[in-house]
């Protein structure tokens, strides 16, 4: 019989975090360390990793890691097990990249790059620590998907593919763990102010633009949630036993929208886009957002039939 929702004890337990050289990974490491957790941080960017390490006072193990390297992930897991002064609380498979290109023009090399990091990196990180968690019969695997693991988006098909894969992998694992004390959690951030767009492999955006600087400015307008706040939401969700954590109001709205308008969510989001791209000081009024969120009448019956069939 299923144990149902599984709250996770994190305080005082070891936390493993990939992609900890910046953004949400760094914020998670700092938050958990401040709560008494020994932290294991890794990143492929040594400068960022060193900066994170310098910001933490508690027990810490920092290692450069390319999450694509399965052997390196397992070697680090063995080292962590010997080093850890506490039981393992959670593994945060957080490292990720993005790629902006059309399906017609994406190269095999770019596609392999993003799949190896975003998907295989999560698989390797999960399998490296899962035996330890199962021996304890406690703890969590926390895998970062995305709001783009909930909806599809033009020029993001490769990113969508990896983030939908992380979501499916994690949900399947969660069912496999039903009779244990271990849980698997998928995290779906919306617009969080990280460097993911700045560090992307960029070719073209969803409006046909070829300026990465323009895309970065647009991203900064909509990515208004700080990494610190995102980390707080994630940790709170894991501790409560939430199986899917939506990070930010935009992630919540997007999740609801794709449920009520599974075929028309893109049209609705495009109606919202001019409001969302406004500078922060001229944020859209609530009435504007509510009006824009009203799905177009055309196709509403199709959406209702699709939801009925899915049910």
C-alpha positions as CSV (number, residue, x, y, z in Angstrom):
1,X,0.0,0.0,0.0
2,X,1.3,3.5,-0.9
3,X,2.7,5.7,1.9
4,X,1.1,8.7,0.2
5,X,2.8,12.1,0.5
6,X,6.3,11.8,1.9
7,X,7.6,14.9,3.8
8,X,11.4,15.0,3.7
9,X,13.7,16.0,6.5
10,X,16.4,18.3,5.1
11,X,17.8,20.2,8.1
12,X,21.1,18.7,9.3
13,X,21.2,16.2,6.5
14,X,23.6,16.2,3.6
15,X,22.4,17.9,0.4
16,X,24.0,17.3,-3.1
17,X,23.5,20.0,-5.6
18,X,24.6,20.1,-9.3
19,X,24.9,23.4,-11.2
20,X,25.8,25.1,-7.9
21,X,28.1,27.7,-9.5
22,X,25.3,30.2,-10.0
23,X,21.6,30.8,-10.0
24,X,19.2,28.4,-8.2
25,X,22.0,25.9,-7.5
26,X,24.0,28.5,-5.6
27,X,20.9,29.7,-3.7
28,X,20.0,26.2,-2.7
29,X,23.5,25.5,-1.4
30,X,23.5,28.7,0.7
31,X,20.0,28.2,2.0
32,X,20.6,24.6,3.0
33,X,24.0,25.3,4.5
34,X,22.4,28.0,6.7
35,X,20.0,25.4,7.9
36,X,22.7,23.1,9.1
37,X,23.1,20.9,6.1
38,X,26.5,19.7,4.9
39,X,26.5,20.5,1.2
40,X,28.1,18.9,-1.8
41,X,28.3,21.4,-4.7
42,X,29.4,20.8,-8.2
43,X,29.5,22.7,-11.5
44,X,31.5,22.6,-14.7
45,X,32.3,26.3,-14.2
46,X,35.2,26.4,-11.7
47,X,35.1,30.1,-11.1
48,X,31.4,30.0,-10.2
49,X,31.9,26.9,-8.1
50,X,34.7,28.6,-6.2
51,X,32.6,31.7,-5.6
52,X,29.7,29.6,-4.2
53,X,32.2,27.7,-2.0
54,X,33.5,30.9,-0.6
55,X,30.0,32.1,0.3
56,X,29.4,29.1,2.6
57,X,30.6,28.7,6.1
58,X,29.4,25.2,7.0
59,X,30.7,21.7,6.0
60,X,31.1,21.7,2.2
61,X,32.6,19.5,-0.5
62,X,33.1,21.2,-3.8
63,X,34.1,19.4,-7.0
64,X,34.2,20.4,-10.6
65,X,31.8,18.1,-12.5
66,X,30.5,17.7,-16.0
67,X,27.2,16.0,-15.4
68,X,27.4,14.3,-18.8
69,X,30.2,12.1,-17.4
70,X,28.5,9.1,-15.9
71,X,31.7,7.7,-14.4
72,X,32.5,11.0,-12.8
73,X,29.0,11.2,-11.3
74,X,29.4,7.8,-9.7
75,X,32.9,8.5,-8.5
76,X,31.7,11.7,-6.8
77,X,28.8,9.8,-5.2
78,X,31.3,7.3,-3.7
79,X,33.4,10.2,-2.4
80,X,30.4,11.9,-0.9
81,X,29.3,8.8,0.9
82,X,32.8,8.6,2.6
83,X,32.9,12.3,3.4
84,X,29.3,12.9,4.5
85,X,29.0,13.6,8.3
86,X,25.2,13.0,8.1
87,X,22.5,10.9,6.3
88,X,21.7,12.0,2.8
89,X,18.7,14.3,2.7
90,X,18.3,15.1,-0.9
91,X,20.0,15.1,-4.3
92,X,19.2,18.2,-6.4
93,X,19.9,17.4,-10.0
94,X,19.8,21.1,-11.0
95,X,22.4,21.6,-13.7
96,X,20.9,22.6,-17.0
97,X,21.3,24.5,-20.3
98,X,19.1,25.8,-23.0
99,X,19.2,26.0,-26.8
100,X,17.2,28.3,-29.0
101,X,16.8,26.9,-32.5
102,X,14.1,25.5,-34.8
103,X,13.6,21.8,-35.3
104,X,14.3,22.2,-39.0
105,X,17.7,23.8,-38.4
106,X,19.1,22.3,-35.2
107,X,22.3,20.4,-35.7
108,X,22.9,16.9,-34.3
109,X,25.8,18.3,-32.2
110,X,23.6,20.9,-30.5
111,X,20.8,18.4,-29.9
112,X,23.2,15.9,-28.4
113,X,24.7,18.6,-26.2
114,X,21.5,19.6,-24.6
115,X,20.2,16.1,-24.2
116,X,23.4,14.9,-22.5
117,X,23.3,17.7,-20.0
118,X,19.7,18.2,-19.3
119,X,18.5,14.6,-19.4
120,X,21.4,12.2,-19.1
121,X,22.9,14.4,-16.4
122,X,19.7,14.0,-14.3
123,X,19.7,10.2,-15.0
124,X,23.3,9.8,-13.9
125,X,22.8,11.9,-10.8
126,X,19.7,9.9,-9.9
127,X,21.2,6.5,-10.3
128,X,24.5,7.5,-8.6
129,X,22.7,8.3,-5.3
130,X,19.6,6.2,-5.4
131,X,21.1,3.0,-3.8
132,X,22.2,5.1,-0.8
133,X,18.8,6.6,-0.4
134,X,17.1,3.2,-0.6
135,X,19.4,1.8,2.0
136,X,18.4,4.6,4.3
137,X,14.8,4.3,3.2
138,X,14.5,8.1,3.4
139,X,15.4,11.2,1.4
140,X,14.5,12.6,-2.0
141,X,15.7,12.9,-5.6
142,X,14.8,16.4,-6.7
143,X,15.1,16.9,-10.5
144,X,14.8,20.3,-12.1
145,X,12.4,20.2,-15.1
146,X,10.9,23.6,-16.2
147,X,7.7,25.4,-17.0
148,X,8.8,24.1,-20.5
149,X,8.3,20.6,-19.1
150,X,4.6,21.5,-19.0
151,X,4.1,23.3,-22.3
152,X,5.8,23.4,-25.7
153,X,7.3,26.5,-27.3
154,X,8.6,27.4,-30.7
155,X,12.4,27.3,-31.1
156,X,12.6,25.4,-27.7
157,X,11.7,21.9,-29.0
158,X,15.1,20.5,-27.9
159,X,14.8,22.1,-24.4
160,X,11.2,21.0,-24.2
161,X,12.2,17.5,-25.2
162,X,14.7,17.3,-22.3
163,X,12.5,18.9,-19.7
164,X,9.5,16.8,-20.6
165,X,11.8,13.8,-20.4
166,X,13.0,14.8,-16.9
167,X,9.4,15.2,-15.8
168,X,8.4,11.7,-17.2
169,X,11.5,10.1,-15.8
170,X,10.9,11.6,-12.4
171,X,7.2,10.7,-12.2
172,X,7.9,7.1,-13.3
173,X,10.6,6.9,-10.6
174,X,8.1,8.3,-8.0
175,X,5.7,5.4,-8.7
176,X,8.6,2.9,-8.4
177,X,9.3,4.3,-5.0
178,X,5.8,4.2,-3.7
179,X,6.4,1.4,-1.1
180,X,9.7,3.0,0.1
181,X,10.5,6.0,2.3
182,X,12.3,7.7,-0.7
183,X,10.5,10.1,-3.0
184,X,11.2,11.7,-6.4
185,X,10.2,15.4,-7.0
186,X,10.0,17.3,-10.2
187,X,10.7,21.1,-10.1
188,X,9.2,23.4,-12.7
189,X,10.6,26.9,-12.5
190,X,9.0,29.7,-14.4
191,X,10.9,33.0,-14.9
192,X,13.8,32.9,-12.5
193,X,16.6,35.5,-12.8
194,X,19.5,33.2,-13.7
195,X,22.2,33.2,-16.4
196,X,20.6,30.4,-18.4
197,X,19.7,32.5,-21.4
198,X,23.1,34.4,-21.3
199,X,24.9,31.0,-21.4
200,X,22.6,29.4,-24.0
201,X,23.5,28.2,-27.5
202,X,21.4,30.7,-29.4
203,X,20.5,30.8,-33.0
204,X,17.0,32.2,-33.4
205,X,14.2,33.1,-31.0
206,X,10.5,32.4,-31.3
207,X,9.9,35.7,-33.1
208,X,12.6,35.1,-35.7
209,X,15.1,37.4,-34.0
210,X,18.8,36.6,-34.1
211,X,20.0,38.8,-31.3
212,X,20.8,37.0,-28.1
213,X,21.1,40.4,-26.3
214,X,17.5,41.2,-27.2
215,X,16.4,37.8,-26.0
216,X,18.3,38.3,-22.8
217,X,16.6,41.7,-22.2
218,X,13.2,40.1,-22.8
219,X,14.0,37.3,-20.4
220,X,15.0,39.8,-17.7
221,X,11.7,41.5,-18.0
222,X,9.7,38.3,-17.4
223,X,12.2,36.5,-15.0
224,X,11.4,38.5,-11.9
225,X,11.7,35.8,-9.3
226,X,15.1,35.8,-7.5
227,X,17.1,32.6,-7.2
228,X,16.9,33.0,-3.4
229,X,13.1,33.0,-3.5
230,X,13.1,30.1,-5.9
231,X,15.3,28.1,-3.5
232,X,12.9,28.8,-0.6
233,X,10.0,27.6,-2.7
234,X,11.8,24.4,-3.7
235,X,13.0,23.5,-0.2
236,X,9.7,24.2,1.4
237,X,8.0,22.0,-1.3
238,X,10.4,19.1,-0.8
239,X,10.0,19.3,3.0
240,X,6.2,19.2,2.7
241,X,6.3,16.2,0.4
242,X,5.1,17.9,-2.7
243,X,5.6,15.7,-5.7
244,X,5.6,18.5,-8.3
245,X,6.9,22.0,-7.3
246,X,5.9,24.9,-9.5
247,X,8.3,27.8,-8.9
248,X,6.7,31.2,-9.4
249,X,3.3,32.5,-10.2
250,X,3.9,32.3,-13.9
251,X,4.6,28.5,-13.5
252,X,1.4,28.1,-11.6
253,X,-0.6,30.0,-14.2
254,X,1.0,28.1,-17.1
255,X,0.3,24.8,-15.5
256,X,-3.4,25.7,-15.0
257,X,-3.6,27.1,-18.5
258,X,-2.4,24.0,-20.2
259,X,-4.9,22.0,-18.3
260,X,-7.9,24.2,-19.2
261,X,-6.8,25.0,-22.7
262,X,-4.5,22.1,-23.8
263,X,-4.7,23.0,-27.5
264,X,-5.0,26.8,-27.2
265,X,-2.6,27.7,-24.4
266,X,0.0,29.1,-26.9
267,X,-2.6,31.6,-28.3
268,X,-3.5,32.7,-24.8
269,X,0.2,33.2,-23.8
270,X,0.9,35.1,-26.9
271,X,-2.0,37.5,-26.0
272,X,-0.3,37.9,-22.6
273,X,3.2,38.4,-24.0
274,X,3.0,42.2,-24.6
275,X,1.9,42.6,-20.9
276,X,4.6,40.3,-19.6
277,X,7.4,42.0,-21.6
278,X,6.7,45.4,-20.0
279,X,9.4,46.8,-17.7
280,X,8.9,45.9,-14.0
281,X,8.0,49.5,-13.1
282,X,5.0,49.3,-15.5
283,X,3.7,45.9,-14.6
284,X,0.3,44.9,-16.1
285,X,-2.8,45.6,-14.2
286,X,-4.7,42.6,-12.8
287,X,-7.7,43.4,-15.1
288,X,-5.4,43.3,-18.2
289,X,-4.0,39.9,-17.2
290,X,-7.5,38.5,-16.5
291,X,-8.8,39.6,-19.8
292,X,-5.8,38.2,-21.6
293,X,-6.1,34.9,-19.8
294,X,-9.6,34.4,-21.2
295,X,-9.1,31.8,-23.9
296,X,-10.3,32.7,-27.4
297,X,-13.8,31.5,-28.2
298,X,-12.5,29.7,-31.3
299,X,-11.4,26.2,-30.3
300,X,-12.9,26.4,-26.8
301,X,-15.2,23.5,-27.6
302,X,-12.3,21.5,-28.9
303,X,-10.4,22.1,-25.7
304,X,-13.4,21.0,-23.6
305,X,-13.7,17.8,-25.7
306,X,-10.0,17.1,-25.3
307,X,-10.1,17.5,-21.5
308,X,-13.2,15.2,-21.4
309,X,-11.4,12.6,-23.5
310,X,-8.3,12.8,-21.3
311,X,-10.3,12.4,-18.2
